[in-house]
Amino acid sequence: MRNNIERVYFTEEMIQTRVKELGTQLSEDYRGKEPLLLGVLKGSFIFLADLSRHMDMLCDIEFITASSYGAGTETSGEVKITKALDSVVEGRHVIIVEDILDTGLTLEFLKKYLSSLNPASLKICTFLDKPSRRKVPLRADYVGFECVDAFYVGYGLDYAGHYRNLPFIGSLKPDIYA
């Protein structure tokens, strides 16, 4: 599996340091509140787990599944929710936790959908931000790392369901997905 990696962009050590910083920042920003961390499956699950362990506060964790990729490396442009919410959002401080902010289509869709449910506040926390690919004017409130335009795997990010379990973020050799 590791032989399929062309380049490592963010090491395990870099990731853990930055996630701890984000958890500390969120703990400060949401002091006295009990936010709902809403992970976008499947990519955010590792980031969300690590992030929540670095938050010194009570919080709820919920998941939603929305995607515009399928098994490819390019977005289809059509966002679909395939796992709805189990929790009430109205009146809650909601933090959408995402693996990567790329075109922005999925997060823009989710932000509009969740806003219609009347949360007390709604913020976006993304592990990776790839602004060069943005198709909509959307910004994250909390960002782990800004990144260049590459197709990333590891730390929850996948290619066709594989490579999520790598402890670092890297790019695949082009012949793997060509």
Secondary structure, 3 states (H helix, E strand, C coil): CHHHEEEEEECHHHHHHHHHHHHHHHHHHCCCCCCEEEEEECCCHHHHHHHHHCCCCCCEEEEEEEECCCCCCCCCCCCEEEECCCCCCCCCEEEEEEEEECCCHHHHHHHHHHHCCCCCEEEEEEEEECHHHCCCCCCCCEEEEECCCCCEEECCECECCECCCCCCEEEECHHHHC
